[in-house]
Amino acid sequence: MNRGDKIALVLASAFAVGVVGASVYNAIKPKGLEGITITRITVLPYQSAVQVGDVIGLVATAYYSDGSSKNITWNSFWISSNQAVAVVQSPGEIQALTHGTTSVEVNYLGITGVALISVT
């Protein structure tokens, strides 16, 4: 399996986890919460300029239709779009490897948030 195949497998798995997770979440919602949905996910800081070798922390938050929010940093799937530039070491922890730019995507129950990272 080459690198492209591995990335495709990871993305497909993330999508499947998001879809299944959303279905499970909807199936086990407490009574009275049926109409509450995720309206957006933010990843902060949204834009980061870092040096090669830096490790930065990001926080993902889900916002709901009832006005509430939840830190989902540890309950979500994280991936860098350009793993030559930066990689996800653990949820919310990104290591800069080489000069360039990348986006870091966070998937939670099928909803995605994005942060942009520039490595100098």
PETAFEN-V342401 format. One record per pair of residues at least 24 apart in sequence whose C-alpha atoms are under 7 Angstrom apart, sorted by the first residue. I is the first residue (numbers start at 1). J is the second residue. Records with the same first field share a line. If there is no record, write none. Layout:
I = J, J
This chain:
14 = 77
15 = 110
18 = 107, 108, 109, 110
19 = 109, 110
21 = 109
22 = 109, 110
36 = 64, 65, 66
37 = 64, 65
38 = 62, 63, 64, 65
39 = 63, 64, 65
41 = 112, 113
42 = 113
43 = 113, 114, 115
44 = 115
46 = 115, 116
47 = 115, 116, 117
48 = 116, 117, 118
49 = 117, 118, 119
50 = 118, 119, 120
51 = 96, 119, 120
52 = 96, 97, 98, 99, 119, 120
53 = 95, 96, 97
54 = 95, 96
55 = 93, 94, 95, 96
56 = 93, 94, 95
57 = 92, 93, 94
58 = 92, 93
59 = 92
76 = 106, 107, 108
77 = 106, 107, 108
78 = 104, 105, 106, 107
79 = 104, 105, 106
80 = 104, 105
